[in-house]
Amino acid sequence: MTYRETLKHPVIARLSLIQFISYFGTWFSQVAIFSMIVAYGADEITIALTAAMAMFPAVVLAPFIGIIIDRIEFKKLMLTLLLIEISMTLGFIFINSLEYIWILMILIFLRSSAASMLFSAEMALFPKLVQGRMLKNTNEIHSIIWSLCYALGMAAGGIATHFMGFDTAFVIDAVLYSIAVLLLLGLKLSLEKVHHTDSNWQMFKDGFFYLVANKKILHLILLHAAIGLTSFDALITLLADFQYKEFIAVPLAIGWMNATRALGLMIGPFFISKIISKENLHYVFILQGLAIMLWSLLEYNFYLALIALFITGFFITTLWSYTYLLIQEETDTQYMGRVISYNDMFFMLSNVATAMFIGYAAKWGLSLEGITFTLGMGFIVVAGYYIWFKKRYIDEEDK
């Protein structure tokens, strides 16, 4: 089953196109947001908080997101969420100084809430449409699209922000979301409706106790959350501002660093996906950690750092999609939305913790190279955790 054969599925194909357009727009404007606050004089903590604010919704809203996903028809939900993203993106235009940073934070929170719910809804939908190898391919296609949009969006966003300004980037982003809405209107989706007669509170309790009772899923969620250690937005912004700005403009530095890493994210699955398995997953975690450590050693030079960033991104997409697949395969369909939202909560909590660690560690005087090396060491620890998990659950089940 190839990626091309998977994309022959009409729903997967159209959703993939919608994802491409909306993700491209998100990363296109991400460069504008960070470049804007740097231009207004934001300090390390403000930069870290801005990065973290995009991740908070999945953390604090997870129980409600899961219930909404399991209750509301997918297409109606997706349309509402895309319209929210358009509105919040246009709101960024009115931010013209750090005096309004709190408004920017609210807008980012609301847009990210919609994006988080949309993402969780899609990941809960896929197992209802396809299974087995096709589901694995669908996850990987989703990751590749994310990575491609990350690369193209960051690069184009950096150039557009540098030459046309922040506001133009935000308008372009809103237009792209509008195109995604038009494509969504033509989506033909036929699913057997699951009628939940329980109250929202009962659904919350059922989902929570289902998760608590399934320790294997909990461990898989924690393993997936470890990928949050690669949340480099704050680190890359600080490198661009403190280390490279005398060499290259901050928007271009942010754009090209993120784009280079994303090329690795996009290309990696074509090689790693063919060999990754439950038997060797820990080796991929180790390679990810070593790649980040290599980046820390080469950060003194912009061009060498770009090479290391490419290598750093090479393993991330496959780690993300494969650990997500393990969770999907282990979860009963009726609880899929709630489990997926909890999974995204832990993943984003890891991202928030990483962003705040980067910000505070930099403010307390730890070098950016030291911060990067520490994140790499985290993956070595995760590899040991997976070895324990494999012996405790996978090897025991195979006996």
C-alpha positions, 0 to 999 in steps of 0.5 A: 500500500503506497501513499499514492494508493492511500490518497485515492480514497476520496475523503483522505485526498480532500482532507489532505488538500485542506490540511495542506492549505490550512497548515501552510497558512498557519506556519506562514503567519507564525513567522510574522507573529514571532518577528513582530514581537521581536521587533517590538522588543519582546524579552525571553519570557515573552517569546517563550509565553507566546510559543507556549500560548499556541499549545495551552488549549490542547492542555486545558481544554482536552476533556471538553474537546474529546466530548465535542468531537464524539458528539458533533458531526465532523463537517459541521465542527470543521467548518466552525473551527476554520471560521474561528481561525480566520477571525482570530488571524485577522485580529492579529493585524490590530496588534501594534506594540507590546502594550497589547501583548495580552490581546495577542495571547488571547487571539493566539489561544482562541485560534490554537483552540480551534486548530487543536480541536480540528486536529484531534477531530481529524485524528479521531476520524481517520481510524473510522475511515481506514485501518491497518497499513492504510491508517499508518500511511494516512498518519504519515501523509498527515505528518508529511503534509505538516512538515512540507507546510512547515518548510514552505510556510516558514520559508515563504512567511519569512520572505513575505514578512521581511519584504511585505510586513506583518499585516500582509502576512496575516491577510494572506493567512486568512485568505488561505483559510478561506480557500480551505473552507470552500474545499470543505463545503464539497467534502462528501463524508458518509459515516455511521452516526454514533448516538451518545445518550449519556450526559456530557459529565457521564461521557467525561467520566467514562472516557477518563476511567477508560483511560485510567484502566488501560495502562498500556494506552497511558504509557503510549501517550507518554511516549508520544508526548516525548516528541514535544521535546522537539518544540523548538520555536522559542529556541530558534527565535532566541538563536535568531535574535541573540546569535544570528541577527548580525548576520541575517535578518531575524524573520529570514533566520527564523524562516530558513531555520524552521524550513530546513528542519522541516525538510528533514521532517518531510524527507525522513518518513520515506526512509525511516517509515520502512524500517521502524517497528516495535522492536527497534523504536528505541533506536530511533529515539536514540538517533533523535537525541544524538541529532539534537546534540549534534545541533547543539555543537554546531549552533555557533555557525549559522550554516552548520546549524542548518545542516544539523537542523535538517538531521534533527528533523529527519526522525521526528515525523516518523516518531510522531506518526508511529507512536500515534498509530500505536495509540489509535490501534489500542483504543476502542472506536467509541472512546477514540475522540476522548482518548485522542484529545487526552493524548493531544493534551499530554503532547501539548503539555510537553510542548509547553513545558519545553517552551517554558524550559527554554525561556527560563533557562535562557533567562537564568543564563544557561547557554542556548547550546546547553539548552539544546544539548539537554533536550537531546539527552531527554530522548536518550532517557525516553529510549530507556523508558521505551525499552522498559515499556516493551518488556513490560507490555509488548514482549509479555503479550507475545509470549 
